Amino acid sequence: MLFCQFAKSQSLRDISNGLRSATGNLNHLAMGKTPSKSTVGYQNQNRSWELFRDYYYVLLESLGQQAHMKRTKFKIRSKIFLLDATTISLCLSLFDWAKYKTKKGAVKMHTLLDYDGHLPAYVNITDGKTADNKGAYDVPLLRGSVIVADRFYNDFSLLNAWDSNGVYFLERHKDNIKFKTLKELELPEKRHQHVLKDEIIELTGNKTKDKYPRKLHRVALWDDKNQQTIEVIANQMSWTANTITELYKARWEVEIFFRDIKQQLHLKSFIGTGQNAVMIQIWTALITILILKALKTQAEHAWYLSNLVAFIGLNLFVKVGLHSWLDNPFAKEQPPPNKNIQGVLF
């Protein structure tokens, strides 16, 4: 299945024939015999996808530390997580178990992304109908951590559960919430001109006030790129308005992760139609992106992720030292041999 991801195989036959063509190079994988098409199909149907999920989390404990990359440092000691969900479309006539719309199937990948390594700390895969905020109730909570989310998680029952468990949250709120201002904070005169409003508020809606009776820190900022005002709320009163805006900007990293995993890996089509096969392919894609990001961080060469995926696919069974190749992928041109072996006399 990792070969399927790197080679972007489109079918079981592609996997079997692709591995068969590299038979002499499979010894280091302890594969005495290339798996046939029927063998791969049988394993996709019968081997539980939970094995691949557990394997991802085991690898995350070791390789995840190596995948940490340079990032914007905030003046807070809390662990930062970015929460969002993405929809993976499926053909309902083939994947009849993936209910989404009348003529369209899908699964939804609810992802809690670790800001340090830009890798999922937790993934919950549901049917396409599950709302983003409903899928977030299963997200494990780390006391003292920060969860940054978009407006689809503006569920005050969910926010109250996070707050009660000692989790800080920061999210964009909906335009129609009702609140009253308890205290308006001063804005810096010469810095952070994008901050329009900084205040402490309290919800006044009949239902929302019962769901979340505590105070909230509200910040309005101007998004110059999209020419719009963005309003966010947090349950941390001591953060500055600029820290809140920078934290919210960091949420874009989860969108980049979704783009990478869909564009660089094999998730646009599936080699099996059963639910187990689809889950296996999604989790092996997550394992692949984990390995790629760890290798990218370790390499001295400044790889782009797209180039790294392409080069590994081209050199998948080339016998070469992996780390030396990652550090220096392009061999230097050798000077032409000297044709004048004997010195010229005249």
Backbone hydrogen bonds in HBPLUS format (Angstrom, degrees):
<---DONOR---> <-ACCEPTOR-->    atom                        ^
c    i                          cat <-CA-CA->   ^        H-A-AA   ^      H-
h    n   atom  resd res      DA  || num        DHA   H-A  angle D-A-AA Bond
n    s   type  num  typ     dist DA aas  dist angle  dist       angle   num
A0005-GLN N   A0001-MET O   3.11 MM   4  6.42 143.4  2.25 136.1 144.5     1
A0005-GLN N   A0002-LEU O   3.09 MM   3  5.03 119.1  2.48  91.8 106.5     2
A0006-PHE N   A0002-LEU O   2.93 MM   4  6.26 168.1  1.94 158.1 159.7     3
A0007-ALA N   A0003-PHE O   2.80 MM   4  5.70 165.4  1.82 152.6 157.7     4
A0008-LYS N   A0004-CYS O   2.85 MM   4  5.23 113.9  2.29 123.3 136.6     5
A0009-SER N   A0004-CYS O   3.08 MM   5  4.83 139.8  2.25 123.5 134.9     6
A0015-ILE N   A0011-SER O   3.25 MM   4  6.63 153.1  2.32 145.5 151.9     7
A0016-SER N   A0012-LEU O   3.02 MM   4  6.29 171.4  2.03 156.2 157.7     8
A0017-ASN N   A0013-ARG O   2.84 MM   4  5.90 173.0  1.85 155.4 157.7     9
A0018-GLY N   A0014-ASP O   2.87 MM   4  5.66 148.9  1.97 134.9 144.6    10
A0019-LEU N   A0015-ILE O   3.04 MM   4  6.18 161.1  2.07 150.2 154.2    11
A0020-ARG N   A0016-SER O   2.91 MM   4  6.05 149.0  2.01 142.5 152.4    12
A0021-SER N   A0017-ASN O   2.99 MM   4  6.13 145.9  2.11 143.9 150.8    13
A0022-ALA N   A0019-LEU O   3.06 MM   3  5.22 148.1  2.17 101.6 111.4    14
A0023-THR N   A0020-ARG O   3.28 MM   3  5.11 144.1  2.42 115.3 110.0    15
A0025-ASN N   A0022-ALA O   2.90 MM   3  5.48 153.7  1.97 118.7 127.2    16
A0026-LEU N   A0023-THR O   3.21 MM   3  5.45 168.8  2.23 116.2 116.5    17
A0029-LEU N   A0026-LEU O   2.99 MM   3  5.28 150.0  2.08 107.0 116.6    18
A0031-MET N   A0026-LEU O   3.38 MM   5  5.69 167.6  2.40 149.6 148.7    19
A0030-ALA N   A0027-ASN O   2.94 MM   3  5.13 160.5  1.97 113.7 116.5    20
A0040-VAL N   A0036-SER O   3.11 MM   4  6.42 165.0  2.13 156.4 158.6    21
A0041-GLY N   A0037-LYS O   3.05 MM   4  6.26 161.4  2.09 148.8 154.4    22
A0042-TYR N   A0038-SER O   2.87 MM   4  5.98 151.7  1.95 142.0 149.7    23
A0043-GLN N   A0039-THR O   2.99 MM   4  6.22 162.5  2.02 151.8 155.8    24
A0044-ASN N   A0040-VAL O   2.97 MM   4  6.16 155.4  2.03 147.0 154.0    25
A0045-GLN N   A0041-GLY O   3.14 MM   4  6.29 137.7  2.32 137.4 147.8    26
A0045-GLN N   A0042-TYR O   3.17 MM   3  5.16 128.3  2.45  93.5 107.0    27
A0046-ASN N   A0042-TYR O   2.91 MM   4  6.05 148.6  2.01 149.3 158.3    28
A0047-ARG N   A0043-GLN O   2.82 MM   4  5.09 158.3  1.87 134.9 140.9    29
A0051-LEU N   A0048-SER O   3.24 MM   3  5.95 155.3  2.30 115.0 120.1    30
A0052-PHE N   A0049-TRP O   3.04 MM   3  5.43 123.9  2.37 107.2 119.5    31
A0053-ARG N   A0049-TRP O   3.16 MM   4  6.56 153.6  2.23 148.9 156.9    32
A0054-ASP N   A0050-GLU O   2.89 MM   4  6.09 166.8  1.91 152.7 155.3    33
A0055-TYR N   A0051-LEU O   2.94 MM   4  6.11 149.0  2.04 140.0 149.4    34
A0056-TYR N   A0052-PHE O   2.99 MM   4  6.18 147.4  2.10 140.9 148.5    35
A0057-TYR N   A0053-ARG O   3.24 MM   4  6.63 158.8  2.29 150.8 154.8    36
A0058-VAL N   A0054-ASP O   3.03 MM   4  6.31 149.1  2.13 146.3 155.0    37
A0059-LEU N   A0055-TYR O   3.01 MM   4  6.23 162.8  2.04 149.3 153.4    38
A0060-LEU N   A0056-TYR O   2.85 MM   4  6.08 144.9  1.97 145.1 156.2    39
A0061-GLU N   A0057-TYR O   3.26 MM   4  6.46 143.7  2.40 137.8 144.3    40
A0062-SER N   A0059-LEU O   3.14 MM   3  5.38 130.2  2.40 100.6 113.0    41
A0063-LEU N   A0059-LEU O   2.73 MM   4  5.68 146.1  1.84 162.4 171.5    42
A0064-GLY N   A0060-LEU O   2.93 MM   4  4.44 129.6  2.18 107.3 120.3    43
A0066-GLN N   A0063-LEU O   2.98 MM   3  5.14 125.4  2.28 100.0 114.6    44
A0067-ALA N   A0063-LEU O   3.09 MM   4  6.35 128.3  2.37 144.8 159.2    45
A0067-ALA N   A0064-GLY O   3.26 MM   3  5.11 138.7  2.45  91.8 103.1    46
A0069-MET N   A0116-ASP O   3.42 MM  47  6.65 166.2  2.44 153.1 149.5    47
A0146-VAL N   A0079-LYS O   2.74 MM  67  6.03 158.2  1.79 167.3 169.4    48
A0115-TYR N   A0080-ILE O   3.12 MM  35  5.61 170.7  2.13 150.4 149.1    49
A0081-PHE N   A0146-VAL O   2.78 MM  65  5.99 155.3  1.84 161.9 170.1    50
A0148-VAL N   A0081-PHE O   2.91 MM  67  6.28 160.6  1.94 157.1 163.1    51
A0082-LEU N   A0113-LEU O   2.79 MM  31  4.91 159.5  1.83 141.5 148.5    52
A0113-LEU N   A0082-LEU O   2.73 MM  31  4.91 163.8  1.76 156.2 150.9    53
A0083-LEU N   A0148-VAL O   2.90 MM  65  6.01 172.0  1.91 160.1 162.4    54
A0084-ASP N   A0111-THR O   3.12 MM  27  5.61 160.1  2.16 156.2 162.3    55
A0111-THR N   A0084-ASP O   2.80 MM  27  5.61 167.8  1.81 168.1 172.3    56
A0086-THR N   A0109-MET O   3.16 MM  23  5.37 150.5  2.26 126.7 133.7    57
A0109-MET N   A0086-THR O   2.85 MM  23  5.37 167.1  1.87 163.0 163.9    58
A0088-ILE N   A0107-VAL O   2.83 MM  19  5.39 175.5  1.83 170.6 172.2    59
A0107-VAL N   A0088-ILE O   3.07 MM  19  5.39 155.3  2.14 143.9 150.2    60
A0090-LEU N   A0105-GLY O   2.77 MM  15  4.74 164.2  1.79 130.7 125.4    61
A0105-GLY N   A0090-LEU O   3.04 MM  15  4.74 142.2  2.19 155.0 148.8    62
A0094-LEU N   A0091-CYS O   3.08 MM   3  5.57 140.6  2.24 110.9 121.1    63
A0095-PHE N   A0091-CYS O   2.76 MM   4  5.84 172.4  1.77 164.8 167.1    64
A0098-ALA N   A0095-PHE O   3.06 MM   3  5.68 158.9  2.11 119.2 125.2    65
A0099-LYS N   A0097-TRP O   3.16 MM   2  5.86 129.2  2.43 104.2  90.4    66
A0106-ALA N   A0098-ALA O   3.30 MM   8  5.45 141.2  2.46 116.8 126.8    67
A0101-LYS N   A0104-LYS O   2.86 MM   3  4.93 178.0  1.86 153.5 153.8    68
A0128-GLY N   A0106-ALA O   3.06 MM  22  4.79 131.8  2.30 134.0 121.2    69
A0108-LYS N   A0126-THR O   2.86 MM  18  5.29 164.6  1.89 138.9 144.1    70
A0126-THR N   A0108-LYS O   2.90 MM  18  5.29 159.8  1.94 154.9 158.6    71
A0110-HIS N   A0124-ASN O   2.87 MM  14  5.01 163.7  1.90 152.1 147.7    72
A0124-ASN N   A0110-HIS O   2.85 MM  14  5.01 159.9  1.89 146.0 152.8    73
A0112-LEU N   A0122-TYR O   2.89 MM  10  5.16 165.5  1.91 161.5 160.9    74
A0121-ALA N   A0112-LEU O   2.72 MM   9  5.67 158.5  1.76 163.5 168.1    75
A0114-ASP N   A0119-LEU O   2.85 MM   5  5.50 172.3  1.86 149.1 148.2    76
A0118-HIS N   A0114-ASP O   2.77 MM   4  5.30 131.5  2.00 149.5 163.2    77
A0130-THR N   A0127-ASP O   3.30 MM   3  5.97 157.5  2.36 118.2 123.3    78
A0135-GLY N   A0131-ALA O   3.06 MM   4  6.35 157.8  2.11 156.4 161.9    79
A0136-ALA N   A0132-ASP O   3.19 MM   4  6.42 128.6  2.47 137.3 150.7    80
A0137-TYR N   A0134-LYS O   3.34 MM   3  5.72 159.1  2.39 107.4 112.9    81
A0139-VAL N   A0136-ALA O   3.10 MM   3  5.22 161.5  2.14 107.3 113.1    82
A0145-SER N   A0142-LEU O   2.98 MM   3  5.60 153.9  2.05 146.4 146.0    83
A0144-GLY N   A0166-GLY O   2.80 MM  22  5.66 160.3  1.83 138.2 144.6    84
A0168-TYR N   A0145-SER O   2.88 MM  23  6.07 159.7  1.92 175.9 169.6    85
A0147-ILE N   A0168-TYR O   2.84 MM  21  6.30 153.1  1.91 149.9 157.4    86
A0170-LEU N   A0147-ILE O   2.91 MM  23  6.24 144.3  2.04 163.0 160.7    87
A0149-ALA N   A0170-LEU O   2.91 MM  21  6.37 157.0  1.96 154.3 161.6    88
A0153-TYR N   A0150-ASP O   3.21 MM   3  6.10 169.3  2.22 124.3 127.3    89
A0154-ASN N   A0151-ARG O   3.01 MM   3  5.19 149.8  2.10 119.1 117.2    90
A0155-ASP N   A0153-TYR O   2.77 MM   2  5.42 139.6  1.93 103.2  90.9    91
A0158-LEU N   A0155-ASP O   3.00 MM   3  5.30 118.2  2.40 104.0 118.6    92
A0159-LEU N   A0155-ASP O   2.92 MM   4  6.27 158.0  1.97 152.1 159.3    93
A0160-ASN N   A0156-PHE O   2.95 MM   4  5.91 148.6  2.05 132.8 140.8    94
A0161-ALA N   A0157-SER O   3.06 MM   4  6.31 148.1  2.17 139.3 147.5    95
A0162-TRP N   A0158-LEU O   2.99 MM   4  6.35 155.7  2.05 150.3 156.7    96
A0163-ASP N   A0159-LEU O   2.90 MM   4  6.10 166.3  1.92 149.4 153.4    97
A0164-SER N   A0160-ASN O   2.89 MM   4  6.01 156.4  1.94 144.7 151.1    98
A0165-ASN N   A0161-ALA O   3.24 MM   4  6.37 131.9  2.48 136.0 146.9    99
A0165-ASN N   A0162-TRP O   3.08 MM   3  5.24 136.5  2.28 100.2 112.4   100
A0167-VAL N   A0162-TRP O   2.97 MM   5  5.14 161.4  2.01 147.1 144.4   101
A0166-GLY N   A0163-ASP O   3.11 MM   3  5.24 159.5  2.15 112.1 112.6   102
A0171-GLU N   A0233-ILE O   3.04 MM  62  5.67 160.9  2.08 159.6 165.3   103
A0233-ILE N   A0171-GLU O   2.83 MM  62  5.67 160.5  1.87 165.9 168.4   104
A0173-HIS N   A0231-GLU O   3.06 MM  58  6.20 152.7  2.13 141.5 149.8   105
A0204-THR N   A0178-LYS O   2.97 MM  26  5.48 168.1  1.99 124.1 125.5   106
A0180-LYS N   A0202-GLU O   2.92 MM  22  5.53 153.8  1.99 152.5 160.3   107
A0202-GLU N   A0180-LYS O   3.02 MM  22  5.53 144.1  2.15 150.6 161.7   108
A0182-LEU N   A0200-ILE O   2.78 MM  18  5.54 157.7  1.83 150.9 157.7   109
A0183-LYS N   A0200-ILE O   3.25 MM  17  5.10 157.3  2.31 137.5 138.2   110
A0200-ILE N   A0183-LYS O   2.74 MM  17  5.10 163.3  1.77 156.0 161.9   111
A0185-LEU N   A0198-ASP O   2.75 MM  13  5.37 151.0  1.84 146.4 155.3   112
A0195-VAL N   A0192-HIS O   3.15 MM   3  5.92 169.1  2.17 120.5 123.9   113
A0222-TRP N   A0194-HIS O   2.80 MM  28  5.08 153.7  1.86 144.5 153.6   114
A0196-LEU N   A0220-ALA O   2.75 MM  24  5.32 154.7  1.81 145.7 152.4   115
A0197-LYS N   A0220-ALA O   3.21 MM  23  4.87 152.3  2.29 135.4 133.3   116
A0220-ALA N   A0197-LYS O   2.97 MM  23  4.87 155.9  2.03 127.5 134.4   117
A0199-GLU N   A0218-ARG O   2.94 MM  19  5.37 168.4  1.95 161.7 164.8   118
A0218-ARG N   A0199-GLU O   2.82 MM  19  5.37 161.3  1.85 162.1 166.5   119
A0201-ILE N   A0216-LEU O   2.82 MM  15  5.29 166.3  1.84 154.9 159.4   120
A0216-LEU N   A0201-ILE O   3.01 MM  15  5.29 157.6  2.06 143.6 146.8   121
A0209-LYS N   A0205-GLY O   2.94 MM   4  5.55 158.2  1.99 141.0 146.2   122
A0211-LYS N   A0207-LYS O   3.10 MM   4  6.39 151.3  2.19 147.7 156.2   123
A0212-TYR N   A0208-THR O   2.85 MM   4  6.01 153.8  1.92 150.6 157.1   124
A0217-HIS N   A0234-ALA O   2.75 MM  17  5.03 178.2  1.76 159.7 159.6   125
A0234-ALA N   A0217-HIS O   2.83 MM  17  5.03 136.4  2.02 134.8 148.5   126
A0219-VAL N   A0232-VAL O   2.96 MM  13  5.46 162.6  1.99 152.6 157.8   127
A0232-VAL N   A0219-VAL O   2.91 MM  13  5.46 169.3  1.92 161.5 162.5   128
A0221-LEU N   A0230-ILE O   2.84 MM   9  5.34 165.7  1.86 156.1 160.7   129
A0230-ILE N   A0221-LEU O   2.85 MM   9  5.34 166.9  1.86 159.6 163.6   130
A0223-ASP N   A0228-GLN O   2.77 MM   5  5.30 171.4  1.78 175.6 175.0   131
A0227-GLN N   A0223-ASP O   2.77 MM   4  5.53 114.3  2.20 140.6 158.6   132
A0228-GLN N   A0223-ASP O   3.20 MM   5  5.30 151.3  2.29 134.0 141.9   133
A0244-ILE N   A0240-THR O   3.13 MM   4  6.46 158.2  2.18 150.9 156.4   134
A0245-THR N   A0241-ALA O   3.03 MM   4  6.32 157.1  2.09 146.5 152.4   135
A0246-GLU N   A0242-ASN O   2.92 MM   4  6.11 160.0  1.96 151.2 156.4   136
A0247-LEU N   A0243-THR O   2.92 MM   4  6.06 152.4  2.00 145.6 153.4   137
A0248-TYR N   A0244-ILE O   3.03 MM   4  6.25 154.8  2.10 144.7 151.3   138
A0249-LYS N   A0245-THR O   3.01 MM   4  6.26 151.6  2.09 143.5 151.3   139
A0250-ALA N   A0246-GLU O   3.09 MM   4  6.32 141.3  2.24 138.8 148.5   140
A0250-ALA N   A0247-LEU O   3.14 MM   3  5.12 124.5  2.47  92.6 106.7   141
A0251-ARG N   A0248-TYR O   3.04 MM   3  5.34 151.0  2.13 105.2 114.1   142
A0252-TRP N   A0249-LYS O   3.21 MM   3  6.03 169.4  2.22 120.7 123.4   143
A0253-GLU N   A0250-ALA O   3.07 MM   3  5.93 169.6  2.08 124.7 127.6   144
A0254-VAL N   A0251-ARG O   3.18 MM   3  5.99 153.3  2.26 121.3 125.9   145
A0255-GLU N   A0252-TRP O   3.04 MM   3  5.20 125.8  2.35 100.1 114.1   146
A0256-ILE N   A0252-TRP O   3.09 MM   4  6.51 151.1  2.18 148.8 157.2   147
A0257-PHE N   A0253-GLU O   2.97 MM   4  6.24 149.8  2.06 141.2 149.3   148
A0258-PHE N   A0254-VAL O   3.09 MM   4  6.35 159.6  2.13 143.7 147.9   149
A0259-ARG N   A0255-GLU O   2.98 MM   4  6.25 155.9  2.04 145.8 152.8   150
A0260-ASP N   A0256-ILE O   2.90 MM   4  6.14 159.6  1.94 151.3 156.4   151
A0261-ILE N   A0257-PHE O   2.98 MM   4  6.20 168.2  1.99 157.4 159.9   152
A0262-LYS N   A0258-PHE O   3.13 MM   4  6.20 145.2  2.26 142.3 150.6   153
A0263-GLN N   A0259-ARG O   2.90 MM   4  5.93 157.9  1.95 150.4 156.8   154
A0264-GLN N   A0260-ASP O   2.82 MM   4  5.43 160.2  1.85 144.4 151.3   155
A0278-VAL N   A0274-GLY O   3.09 MM   4  6.38 159.3  2.14 153.5 158.9   156
A0279-MET N   A0275-GLN O   3.00 MM   4  6.18 163.1  2.03 151.2 155.9   157
A0280-ILE N   A0276-ASN O   2.97 MM   4  6.19 155.0  2.04 146.4 153.3   158
A0281-GLN N   A0277-ALA O   3.05 MM   4  6.28 159.1  2.10 146.3 151.5   159
A0282-ILE N   A0278-VAL O   3.01 MM   4  6.29 154.0  2.08 150.0 156.9   160
A0283-TRP N   A0279-MET O   2.98 MM   4  6.19 166.8  2.00 152.4 155.8   161
A0284-THR N   A0280-ILE O   2.88 MM   4  6.05 153.0  1.95 149.9 157.7   162
A0285-ALA N   A0281-GLN O   3.05 MM   4  6.14 139.8  2.22 134.0 144.3   163
A0286-LEU N   A0282-ILE O   3.07 MM   4  6.45 147.1  2.18 143.3 152.1   164
A0287-ILE N   A0283-TRP O   2.95 MM   4  6.26 150.1  2.04 142.2 150.6   165
A0288-THR N   A0284-THR O   2.92 MM   4  6.07 153.6  1.99 139.9 147.0   166
A0289-ILE N   A0285-ALA O   2.97 MM   4  6.25 161.0  2.00 150.0 153.9   167
A0290-LEU N   A0286-LEU O   3.06 MM   4  6.17 148.1  2.16 140.6 149.2   168
A0291-ILE N   A0287-ILE O   3.03 MM   4  6.34 158.5  2.07 150.2 155.1   169
A0292-LEU N   A0288-THR O   2.91 MM   4  6.13 164.8  1.93 154.6 159.1   170
A0293-LYS N   A0289-ILE O   3.01 MM   4  6.07 160.4  2.05 142.8 147.5   171
A0294-ALA N   A0290-LEU O   3.10 MM   4  6.25 151.4  2.19 143.3 151.2   172
A0295-LEU N   A0291-ILE O   2.98 MM   4  6.22 161.7  2.01 153.0 157.6   173
A0296-LYS N   A0292-LEU O   2.84 MM   4  6.01 157.7  1.89 148.1 155.1   174
A0297-THR N   A0293-LYS O   3.07 MM   4  6.14 153.4  2.14 139.9 145.6   175
A0298-GLN N   A0294-ALA O   3.12 MM   4  6.30 152.3  2.20 144.5 151.9   176
A0299-ALA N   A0295-LEU O   3.04 MM   4  6.11 144.2  2.17 149.7 157.8   177
A0303-TRP N   A0301-HIS O   2.96 MM   2  5.77 121.1  2.31 112.9  96.3   178
A0308-LEU N   A0304-TYR O   2.95 MM   4  6.20 159.7  1.99 158.7 165.0   179
A0309-VAL N   A0305-LEU O   2.99 MM   4  6.22 161.5  2.03 152.9 156.8   180
A0310-ALA N   A0306-SER O   3.12 MM   4  6.31 163.0  2.15 145.3 149.8   181
A0311-PHE N   A0307-ASN O   2.86 MM   4  6.02 164.4  1.89 154.3 158.4   182
A0312-ILE N   A0308-LEU O   2.99 MM   4  6.04 163.0  2.01 149.4 154.1   183
A0313-GLY N   A0309-VAL O   3.04 MM   4  6.15 156.3  2.10 143.9 150.9   184
A0314-LEU N   A0310-ALA O   3.06 MM   4  6.33 145.4  2.19 142.4 151.3   185
A0315-ASN N   A0311-PHE O   2.99 MM   4  6.15 140.8  2.15 143.2 153.7   186
A0318-VAL N   A0315-ASN O   3.26 MM   3  5.12 169.1  2.27 104.3 107.4   187
A0325-TRP N   A0321-GLY O   2.93 MM   4  6.01 152.9  2.00 152.0 160.0   188
A0326-LEU N   A0322-LEU O   2.84 MM   4  6.13 151.7  1.92 150.0 158.6   189
A0327-ASP N   A0323-HIS O   2.98 MM   4  6.12 150.8  2.06 141.9 149.2   190
A0328-ASN N   A0324-SER O   3.00 MM   4  6.10 148.6  2.10 139.7 148.0   191
A0341-ILE N   A0339-LYS O   2.93 MM   2  5.69 125.1  2.24 110.7  94.5   192
